[in-house]
Amino acid sequence: MIDQRAVIADGARIHESVEVGAFSIIGDDVEIGAGCVIGPHVVIKGPTVIGENNRIFQFASLGEAPQDKKYAGEPTRLVIGNNNTIREYVTLNRGTVQDRGETTIGDDNWIMAYVHVAHDCVVGNHTIMANGVTLAGHVTVGDYVIFGGYAGAHQFCSIGAHAFLGMQVAAGRDVPAYLIVTGNPPEPRGINQEGLKRRGFSVEQIRNIREAYRLVYRQQLKLDEAIERLDALLPEQPELGIFIDSLRASERGILR
């Protein structure tokens, strides 16, 4: 299962079912779970933990030192969950001690060619990142987020669950959950209605989310006022919870 031309450090811990292609290099303190397929010419440095059933294509670089001038060789980590597809030339860097010390990728993500995820990012589950997407350091990405080609996020930005960022969108502020954002400079265009349909949201739930969006973006209320009104709706419309949380948790200010 491991090509004889691969280079595997003695300190790597690799499940017996893992496949490793020719000329790949796996360093010390790398752990790879069952069912993973590592293509040729992949470089994985530790400390890195990779879960089960991940497919990593040729020329990817995982667990390299963060691109941060403050980094001084501290033993930070990259942690990748299960069932992810990581395509050609993807770069996923480890964390820094100035933050959480860990870059985290969840489960069932589809990460296309030339994507870069910088130090201390947290990526949820079921996300899609098209070719050339770039996340700067300390970015948080919720579940089911979709990035169009060459989109990206500024340091410390948060992208809420179920959001959709169009091609070449450069998010410099937090994107609340459920939104569609397009253009450069980016602008909110409504809610990700088609994505919500595909994920099983009911017609009523989608209507409620659309009305919540209009409350925040069309009624010229201060954000605190809008959140107060949304809070009153929450007991009967629990689907608004992650939208409200993403508004309330924003530290960089929401894209509005």
C-alpha positions, -999 to +999 in steps of 0.1 A: +000+000+000+030+023+004+051+029-027+087+019-022+098+053-035+079+072-008+099+085+022+083+078+056+098+090+088+103+065+117+081+088+139+051+087+116+021+067+126+002+054+096-027+029+096-020-003+077-048+005+052-033+038+041-021+041+005+009+064-002+021+072-037+055+075-052+079+103-040+056+114-012+073+125+020+057+120+054+075+134+084+078+127+121+048+133+143+023+127+115-007+105+122-028+092+094-060+072+100-076+043+082-086+044+046-067+075+035-052+077+000-021+099-003-012+106-039+023+109-053+046+139-045+026+149-014+045+164+015+031+161+051+050+175+080+042+172+117+027+177+141-002+168+119-032+145+126-053+133+097-085+113+103-100+085+082-109+081+045-093+113+033-081+116-003-051+138-008-040+144-044-005+150-058+016+180-049-004+190-018+016+204+012+001+197+046+014+207+080+041+231+069+052+259+093+028+289+094+036+319+072+039+342+101+071+361+110+063+356+147+066+319+144+097+306+161+095+268+157+069+261+184+052+226+181+018+237+168-005+214+149-027+208+118-057+186+125-078+172+096-111+152+101-126+125+081-138+120+045-122+151+030-110+156-006-079+177-009-069+184-044-036+193-062-013+220-048-034+227-017-015+242+012-027+238+048-004+253+074-001+246+111-012+271+138+007+296+160+010+300+197-003+335+194-037+320+187-051+285+194-019+267+182-039+246+158-053+248+123-085+226+121-103+212+091-135+193+098-152+165+080-166+159+044-149+190+029-142+194-008-110+215-012-101+221-048-067+228-064-045+256-052-065+264-021-045+279+008-057+277+044-034+297+066-025+293+103-051+290+130-080+288+107-110+267+117-130+251+088-162+233+096-179+204+078-193+199+043-177+230+029-167+235-007-137+257-017-133+261-055-099+265-071-076+292-058-095+301-026-073+317+000-080+320+037-057+343+057-048+335+093-073+331+120-104+328+097-134+308+109-156+290+083-190+275+093-206+243+080-218+241+044-201+273+033-193+275-004-165+296-018-164+304-055-131+304-074-104+327-061-126+340-033-109+346+000-112+360+035-091+386+055-074+377+088-098+371+117-129+371+095-158+347+102-179+332+075-212+319+088-228+285+081-245+280+048-231+312+033-221+314-004-192+336-015-191+341-053-161+341-075-133+365-065-151+378-034-126+392-010-144+392+024-129+419+046-157+417+072-176+389+088-203+372+066-234+362+086-249+328+082-271+320+052-260+349+030-250+351-006-222+375-012-209+385-047-189+413-063-157+431-056-161+450-034-184+424-020-221+430-013-248+409+003-273+397-024-298+378-002-299+344+013-285+311-001-320+298-009-310+271-033-284+257-009-309+256+019-334+237-003-308+211-010-300+207+027-337+200+036-348+233+049-386+237+046-404+264+026-415+280+059-379+279+073-365+295+042-392+322+043-384+329+079-347+332+071-355+355+042-376+378+064-348+379+090-323+389+063-347+417+052-350+429+088-312+433+091-304+445+056-335+463+043-351+481+073-322+504+082-321+494+118-291+495+140-276+460+143-285+458+180-321+467+173-323+441+145-309+414+168-334+423+196-363+418+171-348+386+159-344+373+194-382+377+199-388+354+169-363+327+180-386+305+202-409+299+172-382+300+145-352+281+158-336+281+123-328+318+130-304+308+158-272+305+138-280+337+119-285+356+152-253+340+167-232+350+137-245+386+140-239+388+177-204+371+176-190+394+149-158+412+160-148+427+127-183+440+119-206+423+095-206+428+057-236+451+053 
